[in-house]
Amino acid sequence: MKYFVTGGAGFIGSNMTDRLLSEPENEVVVYDNFSTGRREFLTEATRNPRFTLIEGDTLNLERLTKSMEGCDFVFHFAANADVRMGLEHPKKDLEQNTIATFNVLEAMRANGIKRIGFSSTGSVYGEAEVIPTPEDAPFPVQTSLYAASKLACEGLLAAYAEGYDFKVYIFRFVSLLGERYTHGHVFDFCKSLKKDPKHLHILGNGRQRKSYIYIKDCLEAILTVVRNCDEKVNIYNLGTDDYCEVNDSVGWISEKLGVSPKLTYAGGERGWIGDNPFIYLDTKKVRSLGWETKYTIRDGVEKTVEWLTENEWVFNVRD
Protein backbone atom coordinates (compact mmCIF):
# COMPACT_ATOMS: atom_id res chain seq x y z
CA MET A 1 0.00 0.00 0.00
CA LYS A 2 1.30 3.44 -0.92
CA TYR A 3 0.15 6.13 1.51
CA PHE A 4 0.12 9.89 0.96
CA VAL A 5 0.38 11.86 4.23
CA THR A 6 -0.32 15.60 4.27
CA GLY A 7 1.25 17.38 7.21
CA GLY A 8 3.58 14.42 7.45
CA ALA A 9 6.31 16.41 9.21
CA GLY A 10 3.96 17.40 12.02
CA PHE A 11 3.12 15.74 15.33
CA ILE A 12 0.50 13.24 14.16
CA GLY A 13 1.74 12.92 10.58
CA SER A 14 5.36 12.09 11.39
CA ASN A 15 4.35 9.51 13.98
CA MET A 16 1.92 7.93 11.52
CA THR A 17 4.64 7.92 8.86
CA ASP A 18 6.98 5.94 11.12
CA ARG A 19 4.15 3.58 12.08
CA LEU A 20 3.28 2.86 8.45
CA LEU A 21 6.91 2.35 7.48
CA SER A 22 7.28 -0.19 10.28
CA GLU A 23 5.29 -2.53 8.00
CA PRO A 24 7.53 -3.66 5.12
CA GLU A 25 4.70 -3.76 2.56
CA ASN A 26 4.04 -0.01 2.86
CA GLU A 27 5.41 3.03 1.05
CA VAL A 28 4.84 6.56 2.32
CA VAL A 29 4.89 9.92 0.55
CA VAL A 30 4.96 12.87 2.95
CA TYR A 31 3.70 16.24 1.73
CA ASP A 32 4.42 19.21 4.00
CA ASN A 33 5.15 22.93 3.64
CA PHE A 34 7.14 23.01 6.92
CA SER A 35 5.24 25.99 8.28
CA THR A 36 4.87 24.09 11.56
CA GLY A 37 6.22 20.64 10.72
CA ARG A 38 9.84 19.84 11.50
CA ARG A 39 12.38 18.03 9.31
CA GLU A 40 13.86 16.60 12.50
CA PHE A 41 10.68 14.56 12.99
CA LEU A 42 11.38 12.74 9.73
CA THR A 43 14.96 11.75 10.53
CA GLU A 44 14.13 8.07 10.91
CA ALA A 45 11.83 8.03 7.89
CA THR A 46 14.44 9.56 5.56
CA ARG A 47 16.67 6.52 6.12
CA ASN A 48 13.98 4.27 4.63
CA PRO A 49 14.04 3.61 0.87
CA ARG A 50 10.22 3.30 0.92
CA PHE A 51 9.87 6.95 2.00
CA THR A 52 9.50 10.02 -0.22
CA LEU A 53 9.39 13.64 0.98
CA ILE A 54 7.75 16.37 -1.09
CA GLU A 55 7.79 19.96 0.10
CA GLY A 56 4.55 21.59 -0.93
CA ASP A 57 1.47 23.46 0.28
CA THR A 58 -2.03 21.99 0.29
CA LEU A 59 -3.25 25.30 -1.17
CA ASN A 60 -1.21 24.58 -4.31
CA LEU A 61 -3.64 22.25 -6.09
CA GLU A 62 -1.44 21.64 -9.13
CA ARG A 63 1.57 20.52 -7.06
CA LEU A 64 -0.63 18.56 -4.69
CA THR A 65 -2.27 16.67 -7.56
CA LYS A 66 1.05 15.85 -9.21
CA SER A 67 2.58 14.71 -5.91
CA MET A 68 -0.27 12.31 -5.20
CA GLU A 69 0.22 10.27 -8.37
CA GLY A 70 0.45 6.52 -7.79
CA CYS A 71 -0.80 6.59 -4.20
CA ASP A 72 -3.55 4.33 -2.84
CA PHE A 73 -4.69 6.01 0.36
CA VAL A 74 -4.50 9.55 1.79
CA PHE A 75 -4.07 10.54 5.42
CA HIS A 76 -4.92 14.24 5.63
CA PHE A 77 -3.35 15.68 8.78
CA ALA A 78 -2.23 19.10 7.48
CA ALA A 79 -4.19 21.88 9.20
CA ASN A 80 -4.04 25.04 11.20
CA ALA A 81 -4.39 23.78 14.77
CA ASP A 82 -4.08 27.15 16.54
CA VAL A 83 -7.49 27.07 18.22
CA ARG A 84 -6.78 29.66 20.88
CA MET A 85 -5.69 32.44 18.50
CA GLY A 86 -8.27 31.70 15.81
CA LEU A 87 -10.14 34.99 16.20
CA GLU A 88 -6.94 36.90 15.38
CA HIS A 89 -6.64 35.31 11.93
CA PRO A 90 -10.04 33.88 10.91
CA LYS A 91 -9.03 33.45 7.27
CA LYS A 92 -6.36 30.94 8.27
CA ASP A 93 -8.86 28.33 9.45
CA LEU A 94 -10.88 28.70 6.25
CA GLU A 95 -7.87 28.42 3.95
CA GLN A 96 -5.63 25.91 5.72
CA ASN A 97 -8.42 23.64 6.93
CA THR A 98 -11.50 23.86 4.70
CA ILE A 99 -10.08 24.97 1.33
CA ALA A 100 -7.03 22.75 1.79
CA THR A 101 -9.31 19.76 2.38
CA PHE A 102 -11.25 20.58 -0.77
CA ASN A 103 -7.94 20.62 -2.66
CA VAL A 104 -6.95 17.25 -1.20
CA LEU A 105 -10.26 15.76 -2.31
CA GLU A 106 -9.91 17.21 -5.80
CA ALA A 107 -6.34 15.91 -6.09
CA MET A 108 -7.60 12.48 -5.05
CA ARG A 109 -10.38 12.62 -7.63
CA ALA A 110 -7.88 13.53 -10.37
CA ASN A 111 -5.71 10.57 -9.40
CA GLY A 112 -8.49 8.03 -8.93
CA ILE A 113 -7.80 7.63 -5.20
CA LYS A 114 -10.93 6.66 -3.28
CA ARG A 115 -9.95 6.39 0.42
CA ILE A 116 -9.00 9.08 2.92
CA GLY A 117 -8.43 9.30 6.66
CA PHE A 118 -9.10 12.77 8.09
CA SER A 119 -8.15 14.33 11.42
CA SER A 120 -11.20 16.17 12.67
CA THR A 121 -11.75 17.21 16.29
CA GLY A 122 -13.99 16.58 19.26
CA SER A 123 -14.45 20.34 19.29
CA VAL A 124 -17.13 19.98 16.60
CA TYR A 125 -19.50 19.01 19.42
CA GLY A 126 -19.12 22.50 20.90
CA GLU A 127 -20.20 22.58 24.52
CA ALA A 128 -22.04 19.28 24.32
CA GLU A 129 -25.10 18.60 26.44
CA VAL A 130 -24.43 14.85 26.42
CA ILE A 131 -21.33 13.74 28.38
CA PRO A 132 -19.56 11.50 27.46
CA THR A 133 -20.36 12.63 23.94
CA PRO A 134 -21.20 9.97 21.31
CA GLU A 135 -20.71 10.31 17.54
CA ASP A 136 -24.44 10.84 16.98
CA ALA A 137 -24.82 13.64 19.52
CA PRO A 138 -26.66 16.72 18.22
CA PHE A 139 -24.38 19.58 17.25
CA PRO A 140 -24.86 22.75 19.26
CA VAL A 141 -23.66 26.21 18.24
CA GLN A 142 -20.01 26.09 17.17
CA THR A 143 -17.70 27.80 19.68
CA SER A 144 -14.47 28.15 17.69
CA LEU A 145 -13.48 28.95 14.11
CA TYR A 146 -11.21 25.91 14.17
CA ALA A 147 -14.09 23.54 14.95
CA ALA A 148 -16.36 25.28 12.43
CA SER A 149 -13.76 24.82 9.69
CA LYS A 150 -13.27 21.15 10.60
CA LEU A 151 -17.02 20.55 10.54
CA ALA A 152 -17.12 22.10 7.07
CA CYS A 153 -14.38 19.63 6.07
CA GLU A 154 -16.48 16.76 7.38
CA GLY A 155 -19.34 17.95 5.20
CA LEU A 156 -17.11 18.00 2.13
CA LEU A 157 -15.80 14.52 2.87
CA ALA A 158 -19.30 13.12 3.25
CA ALA A 159 -20.47 14.80 0.03
CA TYR A 160 -17.51 13.39 -1.93
CA ALA A 161 -18.22 9.95 -0.49
CA GLU A 162 -21.78 10.18 -1.73
CA GLY A 163 -21.06 11.89 -5.05
CA TYR A 164 -17.80 10.20 -6.10
CA ASP A 165 -17.98 6.88 -4.28
CA PHE A 166 -15.16 7.73 -1.86
CA LYS A 167 -14.66 5.94 1.45
CA VAL A 168 -13.90 8.49 4.15
CA TYR A 169 -12.68 7.91 7.69
CA ILE A 170 -13.32 10.88 9.98
CA PHE A 171 -11.58 10.88 13.37
CA ARG A 172 -12.83 13.22 16.07
CA PHE A 173 -9.90 13.46 18.46
CA VAL A 174 -9.60 14.67 21.98
CA SER A 175 -6.24 16.40 22.50
CA LEU A 176 -3.21 14.24 21.75
CA LEU A 177 -0.07 13.80 23.83
CA GLY A 178 3.32 12.19 23.25
CA GLU A 179 6.58 12.41 21.37
CA ARG A 180 6.90 15.35 18.92
CA TYR A 181 4.10 17.25 20.67
CA THR A 182 4.73 20.96 20.06
CA HIS A 183 1.54 22.82 21.03
CA GLY A 184 -1.01 22.70 23.80
CA HIS A 185 -1.09 23.16 27.53
CA VAL A 186 1.62 20.60 28.43
CA PHE A 187 4.00 22.29 25.99
CA ASP A 188 3.08 25.75 27.30
CA PHE A 189 3.41 24.76 30.96
CA CYS A 190 6.76 23.02 30.43
CA LYS A 191 8.08 26.02 28.54
CA SER A 192 6.90 28.42 31.26
CA LEU A 193 8.37 26.29 34.05
CA LYS A 194 11.66 26.03 32.19
CA LYS A 195 11.89 29.83 32.28
CA ASP A 196 10.51 30.25 35.81
CA PRO A 197 10.19 27.06 37.91
CA LYS A 198 8.77 29.00 40.86
CA HIS A 199 5.62 30.36 39.22
CA LEU A 200 2.99 29.16 36.76
CA HIS A 201 0.07 31.22 35.48
CA ILE A 202 -2.95 29.21 34.33
CA LEU A 203 -5.69 30.44 32.00
CA GLY A 204 -9.14 29.89 33.47
CA ASN A 205 -9.66 28.44 36.93
CA GLY A 206 -7.67 25.21 36.47
CA ARG A 207 -10.80 23.10 36.90
CA GLN A 208 -11.43 22.68 33.17
CA ARG A 209 -11.98 18.97 32.55
CA LYS A 210 -10.33 17.48 29.50
CA SER A 211 -9.70 14.07 27.99
CA TYR A 212 -6.46 13.22 26.21
CA ILE A 213 -5.01 10.31 24.26
CA TYR A 214 -1.41 9.19 23.83
CA ILE A 215 -0.20 9.33 20.22
CA LYS A 216 0.62 5.62 19.89
CA ASP A 217 -2.82 4.63 21.15
CA CYS A 218 -4.33 7.10 18.68
CA LEU A 219 -2.44 5.67 15.70
CA GLU A 220 -3.53 2.13 16.50
CA ALA A 221 -7.14 3.30 16.78
CA ILE A 222 -6.94 4.98 13.36
CA LEU A 223 -5.46 1.89 11.70
CA THR A 224 -8.00 -0.37 13.41
CA VAL A 225 -10.84 1.66 11.91
CA VAL A 226 -9.30 1.97 8.45
CA ARG A 227 -8.61 -1.76 8.25
CA ASN A 228 -11.94 -2.96 9.62
CA CYS A 229 -14.60 -0.53 8.39
CA ASP A 230 -15.98 -0.24 4.89
CA GLU A 231 -18.87 2.22 4.96
CA LYS A 232 -18.90 5.26 2.70
CA VAL A 233 -18.64 7.55 5.73
CA ASN A 234 -16.98 6.21 8.89
CA ILE A 235 -17.00 8.60 11.86
CA TYR A 236 -15.21 7.66 15.07
CA ASN A 237 -14.42 9.42 18.34
CA LEU A 238 -10.89 8.75 19.56
CA GLY A 239 -9.96 9.26 23.19
CA THR A 240 -9.38 7.60 26.53
CA ASP A 241 -12.19 6.39 28.74
CA ASP A 242 -11.34 9.06 31.31
CA TYR A 243 -10.62 12.77 31.82
CA CYS A 244 -8.67 14.99 34.17
CA GLU A 245 -8.66 18.56 35.40
CA VAL A 246 -6.03 21.01 34.20
CA ASN A 247 -4.88 21.18 37.82
CA ASP A 248 -4.23 17.42 37.73
CA SER A 249 -1.95 17.72 34.72
CA VAL A 250 -0.16 20.67 36.34
CA GLY A 251 0.60 18.44 39.31
CA TRP A 252 1.91 15.60 37.12
CA ILE A 253 4.05 17.99 35.07
CA SER A 254 5.49 19.67 38.16
CA GLU A 255 6.28 16.34 39.79
CA LYS A 256 7.98 15.07 36.65
CA LEU A 257 10.08 18.24 36.41
CA GLY A 258 10.85 18.24 40.13
CA VAL A 259 9.42 21.72 40.74
CA SER A 260 6.81 23.19 43.11
CA PRO A 261 5.59 26.41 41.46
CA LYS A 262 3.19 28.90 42.96
CA LEU A 263 0.02 28.77 40.87
CA THR A 264 -1.97 31.81 39.80
CA TYR A 265 -5.16 31.80 37.75
CA ALA A 266 -6.71 34.11 35.19
CA GLY A 267 -10.14 33.04 36.44
CA GLY A 268 -13.37 31.92 34.80
CA GLU A 269 -14.30 28.46 33.61
CA ARG A 270 -12.75 28.97 30.14
CA GLY A 271 -9.14 29.64 29.28
CA TRP A 272 -10.10 31.67 26.19
CA ILE A 273 -13.05 32.31 23.90
CA GLY A 274 -13.99 28.96 22.41
CA ASP A 275 -12.32 26.90 25.13
CA ASN A 276 -14.65 24.10 26.14
CA PRO A 277 -14.61 23.63 29.94
CA PHE A 278 -15.52 19.93 29.68
CA ILE A 279 -14.48 17.61 26.84
CA TYR A 280 -15.10 13.90 27.25
CA LEU A 281 -15.97 11.71 24.26
CA ASP A 282 -17.79 8.41 24.23
CA THR A 283 -15.43 5.88 22.59
CA LYS A 284 -17.60 2.74 22.76
CA LYS A 285 -17.85 2.64 18.96
CA VAL A 286 -14.12 2.30 18.31
CA ARG A 287 -13.72 -0.05 21.28
CA SER A 288 -16.31 -2.35 19.71
CA LEU A 289 -13.72 -3.06 17.00
CA GLY A 290 -11.37 -4.54 19.59
CA TRP A 291 -9.19 -1.48 20.11
CA GLU A 292 -8.15 -0.55 23.66
CA THR A 293 -5.93 2.16 25.10
CA LYS A 294 -2.64 0.99 26.59
CA TYR A 295 -1.74 4.28 28.25
CA THR A 296 -3.54 6.45 30.80
CA ILE A 297 -3.83 10.22 30.54
CA ARG A 298 -1.18 10.54 33.21
CA ASP A 299 1.11 8.23 31.21
CA GLY A 300 0.62 10.48 28.19
CA VAL A 301 1.39 13.64 30.13
CA GLU A 302 4.52 12.15 31.67
CA LYS A 303 5.80 10.76 28.36
CA THR A 304 5.26 14.17 26.78
CA VAL A 305 7.21 15.90 29.56
CA GLU A 306 10.03 13.39 29.16
CA TRP A 307 10.24 14.02 25.42
CA LEU A 308 10.11 17.81 25.83
CA THR A 309 12.84 17.64 28.48
CA GLU A 310 15.03 15.65 26.09
CA ASN A 311 14.24 17.94 23.13
CA GLU A 312 14.27 21.47 24.51
CA TRP A 313 15.16 22.81 21.07
CA VAL A 314 11.43 22.71 20.22
CA PHE A 315 10.77 25.52 22.71
CA ASN A 316 13.03 27.85 20.74
CA VAL A 317 11.42 27.00 17.39
CA ARG A 318 8.20 28.74 18.40
CA ASP A 319 9.79 31.88 19.88
Secondary structure, DSSP 8 states (H G I E B T S, - for coil): -EEEEETTTSHHHHHHHHHHHTSTT-EEEEEE--SS--GGGGHHHHT-TTEEEEE--TT-HHHHHHHTTT-SEEEE-------TTGGG-HHHHIIIIIIHHHHHHHHHHHHT--EEEEE--GGGG-S-SSSSB-TT--------HHHHHHHHHHHHHHHHHHHH--EEEEEEE-EEESTT--SSHHHHHHHHHHH-TTEEEESTTS--EE-EEEHHHHHHHHHHHHHH--SSEEEEEE--S--EEHHHHHHHHHHHHT---EEEE--SS-SSTT--SB--B--HHHHTTT----S-HHHHHHHHHHHHHH-THHHHHT-
